[in-house]
């Protein structure tokens, strides 16, 4: 089974009416790993991050949104993000963008031909 990671972008519009580009690529994944270490003192690799996101972890959603915004080119620090962007009013929009963006990075695995499996 092989995966071909794909870069994609999502635009998110916050309650304030401001729109931001979120980019989902390897930089975003590296930013997510770094944010876990910097903000929470945890080493979290990409599969664990994706699993936490899938379980609905607010921390994973915050880290995913922050990382995608930074990867999209927004000059942002954690305090500004936490205080002004990751608010209750913006939560659903950010969560939906992160889930859609990450889902777009990991397409369905290529199916294996039955003849290949026998060899």
Number of C-alpha atoms within 10 A of each C-alpha: 7 9 11 11 14 15 16 15 21 21 16 21 15 18 14 9 8 8 11 16 18 27 24 28 21 14 16 24 21 14 19 24 21 19 22 18 13 12 10 11 10 12 13 17 14 13 9 13 21 20 12 16 21 12 10 13 14 13 14 23 25 24 28 30 30 27 28 29 25 19 22 20 12 14 8 12 10 17 10 10 16 13 9 10 20 23 15 9 12 16 18 14 17 25 21 14 23 29 17 15 24 25 15 17 18 13 12 12 10 10 8 10 8 8 7 7 7 6 5
